Amino acid sequence: MAIYYKPVKRGKPGTTLKNQQRLYPSVITNHTITPKEFVKQFAETIKRSSTDVVFFIYALEEYLTEQIKAGNIIQTGILGTFYPVIQGGANGKDARPVIRYRPSKEMKDEIKRAELINKT
């Protein structure tokens, strides 16, 4: 599998001058996988029924939500880490909890090995 990209002109960070524009790679996405497609393809991959996959996804979401709301960090190993953070203004004004995700080293390394193809 490969990741396709195209060079896009963007301003140099910190300046608004047109003559300071540079070419930066921008990913060309092929397709957005719908939840229905995801369930079907994942079920085929793990040789389980679509119902089993849907059940697992809902159970995982419920478990992660409960743990994040309890202020816990969830390290899943090869998938990565989910953890809570607080976003908002100074002194807690408009503060709200949000969830963050950090992929595992294994996942990052695998993605780094993807072939990059310039589609210009």
N, C-alpha and C positions, 0 to 999 in steps of 0.2 A: 504494500500500500504506500501511497505517496501523498504528500501535502503540496497542493498547488498554490502558487502565489504570483502576484504581479507587483512590480515596483510602482509606488505612488509618491507623487511629490508632496512633501509636507515641509512646513517651516521648521527651521532649526529651533530646538527648544530654547526658550528665553528671548526670542526675537520675533518681530512681525515683518521684517524686511523680505520682499519678494526675492531679492537676489541671494538670500540666505537659505533658499529651499534646497532640500536634498531628497534623494530617492530612498524610500524605506519599503521593505517588503510588507505586503498586506495579503493575508490568507484569502484564498478563493474557496468558499465553502461549496461543497458539491450538493448537499442534500440535508435537510433537517429530518432526523428520524423521529417519527411520531411515537407517542406512547404505545399505540397498537403495534407498530412495526417493531419497536424495541422488545416488547413482550414476546412477540412471535419469534423473532430472531434469537433472543436469549433462551427461550424455551427449547428451540432446536439445538442450540449450542450445548446446553447442559442436559439434554435428553429428558426433559420434564414437560408436563403439560403447561399450557398458558395459564391455567387457573393456579397452579403451584407458584408460578413466577409472580403473578399478581398478588397472591397471598404473601409471598416473601417480601415484595416491595413495600406493601402496606405495613407489614410487621416491622420491617427495618426502619421505615419512616417514623412509625410510632415510637419505637425504641430510641432512635436517635433524638427525637424531639423531647422525650421524657428526660433523657440523660443531659441534654443541653440545658433544658429548663432547670435542672438540678445543679447546674454550674460545673458539670463534669466534662472532661476531655475524653473523647473516644478515639483510641488508636486501633484501627482495623487491621494493621499489618500491611499487607501488600496493596490495599486500596488507598490508604492514607489516614489522615487525622481530621476529625471534626471537632471544633471547639467554639465556645461562646466568647463574644466580645461585646463591648458596649459602645454604641455610636451616639454622638450627641454633642451638644455645646458644652462650654466651660461650666464648671460647678454643677454638673448633672442636669442642666437645663435641656429639655427635650431629649434626654437620654433614653435609649431603647436598646434592648438586647438583639443581637443578630448572630447568625451562625456563619462560621468561616470553615473553609476546607483547604487542607494542604495535602497535595498528593504525596505518596510515598516516594522514596528515592528510587525504588525499582520502577515505578510507573514513569517518573521523570526521565530516567535513563532509557527506558524503552521508547518513549516519545522522541527523545533526542536522536535515536537511531533511524527515525523516519526519513525517507528520501524526500528532498525538497526539489520541486520542478518549477521553473520559471515559465509562466504561460503568456509571455508577451510576444 
